[in-house]
Amino acid sequence: MSWNEDSLHRWLARWPKRRAALEAGNDAAVLASALVRPVVCVDMVVEGVHFEVGERAALVGHKACARSLSDLAATGASPRAILVALRAPREAKETRLRQLLAAIERTARAFGAEVVGGDTTCASGPLSLSVTAIGELERGVAAPSRRRARGGQVVVATGAFGGSRAGRHLRIVPRFDAARWLLDLGATAMMDVSDGLALDLWRIARASKVAIDIGSVPVHRDARKAAEKSGRSALQHALHDGEDHELVATLPQKSVLRALREAPECCPGFALLGNVRRGPAGSLRVPTSETTETLVRFDGLSGWIHGR
């Protein structure tokens, strides 16, 4: 056996004392302070699906943690604690598992949280990590939701899209500062884009029972590089590739001028995408090219859907 749960636990016990927890190292962690408005989310990364076999442990651990933190960011919450469930085959090297867990802890601490507990399992099949992020929403802040887009609002984003598999899918940057700024501007719907820009906007339109028209898409340079090899346009990559982990949000019209004025300092990647309107619930129209104004209805069949 190449790794041993008891050895891993003894290594974890030597980590510095967690400030976020009064008691850690037990089957359950006791947080040091009560959370006013807890926010909880969980996400998973699986070898061969979310990262390649043999990928650097530091990048895999970062991605595993940052994916969940990105979901917290989309609620406007501040991160507090992290739980990790690790599943590894018998032949996995313990050194690699320690590197994975250490990378998760580094990423958690970089954004103000700590790893306070979790579980390890030895089982055949691909290595996987499940990370639960626990955050806190300030009292009085209205949490954004994919169900709260309203007709007359403007759709915005925190950055460009497409071509993430060039490496950005492993170097996720949770947009906490941008999320708080968007909430201050009056954002009502917000979501981090993991499964494709078009698919995730379609989910907002469907949940909010509105129609969304996207007239402009910020195309990442990685999408243009991908298009050179794929035979698809850079715009298609931007709309459907996924794993960008930028935020999309809906803002009231009255906030747009202020957003444009403050964006260079608060959110350099800020972009206006389109509009929300009253219309067929779940209707999303996207551009056919970067040079024309023709929009076509999105069919919900592109992007990443597990099991499809």
N, C-alpha and C positions, 0 to 999 in steps of 0.2 A: 504493500500500500504506500503510495507516494505522499499522501498527506494524512494528517491525524487531527481529528476534531479537538481532542484534549490539548494537544500541542498548540493549536491555533488559539484556543481559549486562553491558555497561559500567556501567549504572546499578547493577546488583546488586553489582558489584565494589567500589563505593564504600560499601557498607554497613559498619558497624563490624565489626572482627575478631570472629569467633565464638569464644567460650570453649569451646564444646562440641566444636570440631573443630581438630585440628592443621593440617589442610589442607582448605580449602574453595575452591570455584571451579573445581575440576577435574570430570571426568566422574564421579568418585567422591570422597566425603568420607572423611577419616581422622579418626575420633573421638579426642578428646584422652585418653580413658581407657577401659580395657576395662570392659564391662558384666558384672557378676557373673551375672545371670540376665536376659538380654535378652527383652523382650516387644515384638512388632511387630504393627501392624495397619494397614490401609489403607481409606480410604473416599473416595467421590466425590460431588461435587455437579454437577448439570447444569442449565443454564439452561432454564426452562420445566418442569422437574420438581421441583427442590429450591428454586428461587427464581424469581421472576417476571422477565421481560425488563425491563431498566432499573432493577432493584433497586439500592440504594446499594451501591457497591463495598465499603465498610467492613463492612457487614453480611454480604455474601456471603463475603468473605475470612474473617471471624470464624467463620461457620458452617462453612466448609470445614475449618478447622483444629480447631474445637471438636468436630465430629462424631467425628474420629479420636481426639482426646484423651479424649472420653467413653468410647470403647471401652477405652482404656488404664485409665481410672479403674475400670471394671468388673472389672479383673483385680487391682486393688490396687497397680499399678505406678506408679512416679514417672516423669514424662516427661523425656526427655533431648534428643532431636533430632527434626527434622521434615524430610521431603523433599516437594517439590511438583512435580507434573506439570501444566502449563497447556496447554490446547488452546483456541485462539481463531481465529475467522474472520478473513480478510484485512482486512475493514472495521472491525475492533475498534480503538478508540483506545488508543494506548500509555499515555496518562495513566491511563485506567481500569485497565489491566493492572497498572501500577505500584501503583495504590491497592489492588488486590486482594492483591498480594503483600505490600505493607506491612502490610495488616490481618492477614494470616496470621502475619507475623513478630511483630506486637504481641501477638496472642493466644498464640502459642507462648511468648514471653518472660514473659507474665503468669502462666503456669503452670510456669515453670522450664525451658523447652526453647528451642531456637533452630532456625531454618531453616538447614540445612547444605548443601543441594543440591537438584537436581531436573532438569526438562527443560521445554522449550517447543516447541510445534508449531503451525504455521499450517494450518488445514484448514477447509473449509466446514462449516456446521452450527452448532449451539448451542455457546456457550462452556461449557467444563467444567474443573473442578479436581479433581485426584486427590491426596490428602494421605496420606502414610505417616508414622505416628507411631512413634517408637522409645522404649521405656521400659525401666525396670529394676525388677525385683522383688527385695525384700530377701531375703538368704539366710535360710532357715529358715521363710519364710512359705509356707503351702500355698495355691497359686493357686486361686481359686474357678473353678467351671466350671458350665455349664448341665447337665452330666451328674452333678452331685454333690448334688442334692436328695434327701433321705431321708425316709421315712415318719416321722411324729411331729414333724417340724419345723414352724416357723411361717413364713409368707410375710410379708415386710415391704417397705416402699417408702420412698424418701427425699423424696417430695413428692406433689403432686396431679397429676391427669391430665385431658387433653381440651382442645380448643379452641386448640391450639398455633399454628394458622395466623393467629391474631390478632396474631402477631408473635414469640411465644416460639420458634418454629422457626428464627428467625434470631439469637436471643440465647441460645444454648445455654450452660449453665454446667456444665462437667464436675465431677462430684461426688467429687473426690479425697479430701478430708478425710472425707466421709461413708463412702467405701469403706474407708478404713483403719480407721475406727471399727467398721464392720460386721465386718471381718476379725478385729479384736480381740475382738469378741463371739462369734466362732466361725462366721461365715457360710461356707457351703460352696458354694452356688450363687449366682451373681450375674450380672446382665445389665443393660445400659442399654436403656431402652424407646424404640425408634425406630420400630417398625412397628405399634404398637398394644399396649396393656397385655394384652389377652386373647391376642392372637396370640403375643406374646413369652413369656407365662407358659405357654401351650400348648407352645411349643418346649422350655421347661425340663422340663415334665412328660414330653414325648415322649422327650427325650434321657436323662432320668434314670429312665425306665420307672416312673413313679409317677403318682398321681392328685393333683390340686390342687383344693381347694374355696375359692373366694373369696367371703367373706360381706360384706365392706365395701370400698368403693372411694372413695378421697379424690377428690372431683370439683373440678376447678379452676374458678374463677369465669369463666374464658374459655369453658369448656364450657357453662356456663349461658347466657352471652351467645350462643354459637353455636346453642344449642337454640331460642332465641327466633325464629330465622330459618329453621332447617333443617327443622323438623317432626319432628326426632328428639329423644329425651330427652337431658338433660345426662349421664346415666349412659352412654348409648350412645356419646356423644362421648368420654367418659372411657375407655371400654373399647376403642374402635376407632380413634380419630383418629391416634394416633402422633406422633412427633417431639417427645415430651415430654423425652426424655433424662434422666429420673429413673432411679435404680437400683431394681431389685427384687432381693431376696435371700432366702435361706432360713436361718433361725437355729434352733439347738437350743432346746427349750422352756425349759431352765434359764437361758437368757440374756435372756428376755423382760422380767423385772422390772428387771434392770439396764439394759436398753435403754430402757425407759420412764422410768427415773429419770434417765438421762444425756442423753436425747434433746433436751430443751430447749436444752442448751448445744452438744451435738455435732452434732445434726441436727434443726433446728427443724421440718422438714416430715415427720418420721418418722411412719409409720402402719402399723398392723397390718392386713393384708389377709385372711389366711385360714390354711389349714392344708395340709400335705402328708400324704398317707396312702398306704398300700399299696393298690393297686387297679389297674384297667385302665391299662396304660401309655399315657400321652398323654391321659388323661382330664382335662378341665378343666371345672369347673362355675362359673358366674358368676351374680350376682343379676339378677333381671328388673326390679327397681326399687329405689330408695333406701329405700323404706318397708316392703318385705316381706322375708321370709326365704326366699322361694322361689328355688331355684337351677336353672338349666338348663344342659345340656351344650353347651359351645362346639364349633362344627363346623369350626373352622379356616379358614373362608371369609371372615371379616371382617378388617379391618386392611389394611396395605399390603404387597402381594406384587408385585414388579416382573414384568411380562410376563403377568400374569393377565388 
